[in-house]
């Protein structure tokens, strides 16, 4: 059976003639061709008559125009292929070359098209260049033909460039294929389609915007929920840390009471109390009434004073921290320079002292626990040299340092 196509051995493309094979070779540099009995696919669109040579081309045509019905005319178009190279008519070639040179020398101008149709297309939203190009290449016949041309060539890179033709080109007047009434009805139909398409696009964009607003709203609600959950966990952690601190303080006091009790028994010559020894509750209450109450130590008094200061001003944590740091500076200066009177004497009316310590309830009381005394009618706080106790100052420094570094100090 004679071949009906040429097949490229490099890419598998089917070609109808030697001329197409030569063009394919020039474009792709493929040179391996062989005769094939497989016919080139020929799908013809029933709506516009456009032939498509592959399924991909027909799908692209459907996407551009909306035409979905095709007739397979592959067998009708299949003809035995001639492998003879086409003869070149030298005279015709020379004439074409001369015409090409003449065309290049001729002045290029914008082709004349129906201005009313251009205005109609511009009213539909098309640019002047696109409307002119569509009318020129569709025969300047009707708006429908121009719109079909735009749909089929919307991906052309030069679709928005004004077409140019030689100045001496004659353009025939368009021959209307529709009556004025039909043309007016068609224009109205096209406008309605364009309006509906625009409205549908606006509705689609509004739906997208609504979806985006809903998504952002959900994200904000989730972020707020997470923030509230983290705040709740933080408060629980603060309460837990405070309870743990109080428990350790109670354990420490209890241990100290047990040690003091054991020491008193030892001084009285009594044997150590057995842990398992059970005593009636009445006796315990009776003994408690005779036991002296141990006064709070300096460290405990300082800690309680600092805790009270923070509780009294808990709404201004920055100011409280600055007060602790200022007190630590006063105590540190005295501890390092106990013989320097300027470090042991503080003017109560000093503005800086009042802003940082004096105006806060508990600030002056802390210095008095450290040994400072009011003199000169309450004008100064003074720590006499003979009352400087390094142990008290060191204890004060430790309590202040702990209060500054512990974020849970004094928090309820």
Helices and strands as residue ranges (DSSP letters): E 5-8, E 14-15, H 18-28, E 33-36, E 43-45, E 51-52, H 55-65, E 70-72, H 74-77, H 90-105, E 108-109, H 115-123, H 128-137, H 143-152, E 165-166, H 180-267, H 281-290, H 298-312, H 317-336, H 341-344, E 345-347, H 351-353, I 354-358, H 363-369, E 373-375, E 380-382, G 385-387, H 390-405
